[in-house]
């Protein structure tokens, strides 16, 4: 679909809506970057440690199937990410504690 814009007193121009969408997206991105430069980004609960320790994923590489990796944290200027240990709710009592403690130990220990 197209929108008509006036260039002069009587000369209409056809401007694709996609150009308006691109300009709006660039404006939104510029505003977001300005906000991130002025603010401190904190995410207080990132469930990623299990993917690293249990599944052997490399957090230093971009992973399109997930939300958090180091490249995205840097691009988003995240200043204080806090990684959480997560254990599925079907583990209870001593087994839940054992699994949480196992997550907190380094793989080489």
C-alpha positions in Angstrom: 0.0 0.0 0.0 1.2 3.5 -0.7 0.6 6.9 0.9 0.5 10.2 -0.9 2.8 13.0 0.3 3.0 16.5 -1.0 6.4 17.6 -2.2 5.5 21.0 -3.5 2.3 22.9 -3.8 0.7 20.6 -6.4 3.0 17.7 -6.9 2.0 14.5 -5.1 4.6 11.8 -4.5 4.1 8.1 -3.8 6.0 7.0 -0.8 6.0 3.3 0.1 4.8 2.6 3.6 7.9 0.4 4.1 10.0 3.6 4.1 7.9 5.0 6.9 8.2 1.7 8.9 12.0 1.7 8.4 12.2 5.4 9.6 10.0 4.6 12.6 12.2 1.5 13.4 15.4 3.6 13.2 13.9 6.2 15.4 12.8 3.6 18.0 16.3 2.0 17.9 17.9 5.5 18.4 15.7 6.2 21.3 16.4 2.8 22.9 20.2 3.3 22.5 19.9 6.8 24.1 18.0 5.3 27.0 20.5 2.5 27.5 23.4 5.0 27.5 21.7 7.0 30.3 20.4 4.0 32.4 21.8 1.0 34.0 20.4 -2.3 32.6 19.8 -5.0 35.2 18.3 -8.4 34.6 17.9 -10.1 38.0 16.9 -13.5 36.9 18.4 -15.2 33.8 17.8 -19.0 33.6 20.8 -19.8 31.5 23.3 -21.5 33.8 21.7 -24.9 33.3 22.1 -24.6 29.5 25.8 -24.0 30.0 26.5 -26.6 32.7 24.1 -29.4 31.7 23.8 -29.0 28.0 27.4 -27.7 27.4 26.2 -24.6 25.5 28.7 -21.9 24.8 27.3 -18.7 26.1 29.9 -16.7 24.2 28.2 -17.6 20.9 24.9 -16.2 19.5 22.1 -18.7 19.8 19.0 -17.9 17.7 16.8 -20.3 19.6 17.3 -18.7 23.0 17.0 -15.2 24.5 20.3 -14.8 26.3 23.9 -15.1 25.2 26.9 -12.8 25.7 26.7 -11.2 22.3 23.1 -10.1 23.0 23.9 -8.9 26.5 26.7 -6.7 25.0 24.5 -5.5 22.2 21.8 -4.6 24.6 24.3 -2.9 26.9 23.2 -5.1 29.8 25.2 -3.8 32.7 24.3 -6.2 35.5 23.0 -9.6 34.4 22.3 -12.0 37.3 22.3 -15.7 36.4 19.9 -17.9 38.4 20.2 -21.6 39.2 17.0 -23.3 38.2 15.9 -26.8 39.1 12.6 -28.2 37.6 9.8 -28.1 40.2 9.2 -31.8 40.1 12.5 -32.3 42.1 11.6 -31.9 45.7 13.5 -31.8 49.1 17.0 -33.2 49.2 17.1 -33.9 45.5 16.2 -30.3 44.6 19.0 -29.1 47.0 21.5 -31.6 45.6 20.7 -30.5 42.0 21.0 -26.8 42.9 24.3 -27.3 44.6 25.6 -29.4 41.6 24.7 -26.4 39.4 26.8 -24.1 41.6 30.0 -26.2 41.3 32.3 -25.6 38.4 32.4 -28.4 35.8 36.1 -28.9 36.3 35.9 -29.2 40.1 
